[in-house]
Amino acid sequence: MEKGEWDNHTSPVDFVLLGMGNGPSLQTWLFFLSLLIYSVTMVGNILIVVLVVADQHLHTPMYFFLGNLSSLETCYSSTILPRLLASFLTGDRTISAHGCLAQFYFFGLFVTTECYLLTMMSYNWYLAICQPLLYTSLMTWKVSLQLAAASWLGGLLISTVVTSFLSQLKFCGPKAIDHFFCDLTPLLELSCSDTSVVILLAFIISILDIVMPFLFTLASYMCI
């Protein structure tokens, strides 16, 4: 696929997702298993969000963050599993270039946001346990909204930057992705462009959205 084919509306098939299991019987079992997991995930997380919104007693920073977390899990599950379920049901493993890029973007957005949000939640727990007398003055609704907004903005920024670099790559030869969704590593393996810049960017971002949040979260819980 040459550069610019991300925007080619005439290409009937752009990528084929291989990592979905082989054989009709296996795909049937995988369909029902994935459907069960997706249904439980959606119902559980939506129920949490509804309860947090509806119950006045749950209008606290802790449950506000929990509601955000449930919303994120609902969103990123919905970027992968519906397409996967359709593939199991129909046997169609193809995905358009636009669909692949959109799936990568939104999955990265929601997962990165969740990493930052979990860090904010650990900080909230630290204040609640280690600074109980100052907690209500430190963790106000304004601060809670700012922390949640910072998590979403961080995920939005990082996902936008990576996706914009990814969209500039050329793809040649086989268009078969050895995965069940459009992830960065299998896409880079298919590219015939120089991917060194994207790899370096991915390394830097992995430090920003995985290593640093993990260390901050670990430090927060160690102080509790």
C-alpha positions as CSV (number, residue, x, y, z in Angstrom):
1,M,0.0,0.0,0.0
2,E,1.6,3.2,-1.1
3,K,1.7,6.4,0.9
4,G,-1.6,8.1,0.7
5,E,-3.7,4.9,0.6
6,W,-4.9,5.6,4.1
7,D,-7.1,8.1,2.3
8,N,-7.9,5.9,-0.7
9,H,-11.7,5.3,-0.7
10,T,-11.5,3.0,-3.8
11,S,-9.5,0.2,-2.2
12,P,-11.9,-2.6,-1.3
13,V,-9.6,-4.5,1.1
14,D,-6.7,-2.8,2.9
15,F,-5.7,-5.1,5.8
16,V,-6.5,-8.7,6.9
17,L,-6.5,-9.5,10.6
18,L,-5.0,-13.0,11.0
19,G,-5.0,-13.4,14.8
20,M,-8.6,-14.5,15.2
21,G,-8.3,-18.3,15.3
22,N,-8.8,-20.9,12.5
23,G,-11.6,-23.3,11.9
24,P,-15.4,-22.8,12.1
25,S,-15.8,-24.7,15.4
26,L,-13.0,-22.7,17.1
27,Q,-14.4,-19.4,15.8
28,T,-17.9,-20.3,17.1
29,W,-16.5,-21.0,20.6
30,L,-14.4,-17.8,20.5
31,F,-17.5,-15.8,19.4
32,F,-19.6,-16.9,22.3
33,L,-16.7,-16.5,24.8
34,S,-15.9,-13.0,23.5
35,L,-19.6,-12.1,23.5
36,L,-19.9,-13.2,27.1
37,I,-16.8,-11.2,28.1
38,Y,-18.0,-8.1,26.2
39,S,-21.5,-8.3,27.7
40,V,-20.3,-8.7,31.2
41,T,-17.8,-5.8,30.7
42,M,-20.4,-3.5,29.2
43,V,-23.2,-4.3,31.7
44,G,-20.9,-4.0,34.8
45,N,-19.2,-0.8,33.8
46,I,-22.4,0.9,32.6
47,L,-24.1,-0.1,35.9
48,I,-21.2,1.5,37.8
49,V,-21.6,4.7,35.8
50,V,-25.3,4.8,36.3
51,L,-25.0,4.2,40.1
52,V,-22.4,6.9,40.5
53,V,-24.5,9.5,38.6
54,A,-27.8,8.5,40.2
55,D,-26.8,8.2,43.9
56,Q,-26.1,11.4,45.6
57,H,-24.1,9.6,48.3
58,L,-21.6,8.5,45.6
59,H,-20.9,12.0,44.4
60,T,-17.3,12.0,45.9
61,P,-13.9,12.3,44.2
62,M,-13.3,8.5,44.6
63,Y,-16.5,7.5,42.9
64,F,-16.0,10.2,40.3
65,F,-12.7,8.7,39.3
66,L,-14.3,5.2,39.4
67,G,-17.0,6.3,37.1
68,N,-14.4,7.7,34.7
69,L,-12.5,4.4,34.8
70,S,-15.7,2.4,34.0
71,S,-16.4,4.8,31.1
72,L,-12.9,4.2,29.7
73,E,-13.2,0.5,30.0
74,T,-16.5,0.6,28.2
75,C,-15.0,2.7,25.4
76,Y,-11.8,0.8,24.7
77,S,-13.6,-2.5,24.9
78,S,-16.0,-1.2,22.2
79,T,-13.1,-0.3,19.9
80,I,-11.9,-3.9,19.7
81,L,-14.6,-6.5,20.6
82,P,-17.5,-5.5,18.2
83,R,-15.2,-5.8,15.2
84,L,-13.8,-9.1,16.6
85,L,-17.3,-10.5,17.2
86,A,-18.3,-9.6,13.6
87,S,-15.2,-11.4,12.3
88,F,-16.0,-14.6,14.3
89,L,-19.6,-14.5,13.1
90,T,-19.1,-13.8,9.4
91,G,-15.5,-15.0,8.8
92,D,-14.6,-11.7,7.3
93,R,-11.2,-10.7,8.6
94,T,-10.7,-7.6,6.5
95,I,-10.6,-4.1,7.8
96,S,-10.3,-0.9,5.8
97,A,-7.3,1.4,6.1
98,H,-9.5,4.1,7.7
99,G,-11.1,1.6,10.0
100,C,-7.6,0.3,11.1
101,L,-6.3,3.8,11.7
102,A,-9.4,4.8,13.7
103,Q,-9.3,1.6,15.8
104,F,-5.6,2.2,16.6
105,Y,-6.3,5.9,17.5
106,F,-9.2,5.3,19.8
107,F,-7.7,2.3,21.5
108,G,-4.6,4.2,22.1
109,L,-6.6,7.2,23.4
110,F,-8.6,5.2,25.9
111,V,-5.8,3.0,27.1
112,T,-3.4,5.9,27.6
113,T,-6.0,7.9,29.4
114,E,-6.7,5.0,31.7
115,C,-3.0,4.8,32.6
116,Y,-3.0,8.4,33.7
117,L,-6.4,8.1,35.4
118,L,-5.2,5.2,37.5
119,T,-2.3,7.4,38.6
120,M,-4.7,10.1,39.6
121,M,-6.7,7.6,41.5
122,S,-3.7,6.4,43.4
123,Y,-2.9,10.0,44.4
124,N,-6.5,10.4,45.6
125,W,-6.1,7.3,47.8
126,Y,-2.8,8.7,49.1
127,L,-4.5,11.9,50.2
128,A,-7.5,10.2,51.6
129,I,-5.4,7.8,53.8
130,C,-2.3,9.8,54.6
131,Q,-3.8,13.3,54.8
132,P,-7.4,12.7,56.1
133,L,-7.7,16.1,57.8
134,L,-6.7,18.0,54.7
135,Y,-8.3,15.7,52.1
136,T,-11.5,17.6,51.6
137,S,-9.6,20.9,51.1
138,L,-7.0,19.3,48.8
139,M,-9.2,17.1,46.7
140,T,-12.0,19.4,45.8
141,W,-14.4,18.9,42.9
142,K,-12.4,21.4,40.9
143,V,-9.2,19.5,41.5
144,S,-10.9,16.2,40.7
145,L,-12.2,17.6,37.4
146,Q,-8.8,19.0,36.6
147,L,-7.0,15.7,37.2
148,A,-9.6,13.8,35.1
149,A,-9.3,16.4,32.3
150,A,-5.5,16.1,32.4
151,S,-5.8,12.4,32.0
152,W,-8.1,12.7,29.0
153,L,-6.0,15.5,27.4
154,G,-2.8,13.4,27.9
155,G,-4.3,10.4,26.2
156,L,-5.7,12.6,23.4
157,L,-2.4,14.3,22.8
158,I,-0.3,11.1,22.8
159,S,-2.7,9.1,20.6
160,T,-3.0,12.0,18.1
161,V,0.8,12.3,17.8
162,V,1.5,8.6,17.3
163,T,-1.4,8.2,14.9
164,S,-0.3,11.2,12.8
165,F,3.2,9.6,12.4
166,L,1.7,6.2,11.6
167,S,-0.5,7.7,8.9
168,Q,2.6,8.9,7.0
169,L,4.1,5.4,6.6
170,K,4.1,3.4,3.4
171,F,2.9,-0.2,3.3
172,C,4.1,-2.7,0.7
173,G,3.6,-6.4,0.0
174,P,1.3,-8.5,2.2
175,K,-1.3,-6.6,4.1
176,A,-1.9,-9.3,6.7
177,I,-1.7,-8.1,10.3
178,D,-0.7,-10.9,12.7
179,H,-3.0,-9.7,15.4
180,F,-6.7,-9.5,16.1
181,F,-6.8,-5.7,16.0
182,C,-4.7,-2.9,14.5
183,D,-1.8,-2.4,17.0
184,L,1.4,-0.5,16.4
185,T,4.0,-3.3,16.4
186,P,2.3,-5.5,13.6
187,L,1.6,-2.3,11.6
188,L,5.3,-1.3,11.8
189,E,6.3,-4.8,10.7
190,L,4.3,-4.4,7.5
191,S,5.7,-1.0,6.7
192,C,8.3,-0.5,4.0
193,S,9.1,3.0,5.2
194,D,11.8,4.0,7.7
195,T,10.1,3.3,11.0
196,S,13.0,4.4,13.2
197,V,11.4,7.7,14.1
198,V,8.1,6.0,15.0
199,I,9.9,3.4,17.0
200,L,11.8,6.1,18.9
201,L,8.6,8.0,19.5
202,A,6.9,4.9,20.7
203,F,9.7,4.3,23.2
204,I,9.5,7.8,24.5
205,I,5.8,7.6,24.8
206,S,6.0,4.2,26.6
207,I,8.0,5.9,29.3
208,L,5.5,8.8,29.5
209,D,2.3,6.7,29.6
210,I,3.5,3.4,31.2
211,V,6.7,3.7,33.2
212,M,6.2,7.1,34.8
213,P,2.5,6.5,35.8
214,F,3.5,3.1,37.2
215,L,6.3,4.6,39.2
216,F,4.1,7.4,40.5
217,T,1.3,4.9,41.4
218,L,3.8,2.6,43.1
219,A,5.2,5.5,45.1
220,S,1.7,6.6,46.1
221,Y,0.8,3.1,47.4
222,M,4.1,2.6,49.1
223,C,3.5,5.8,51.1
224,I,0.0,4.6,52.2
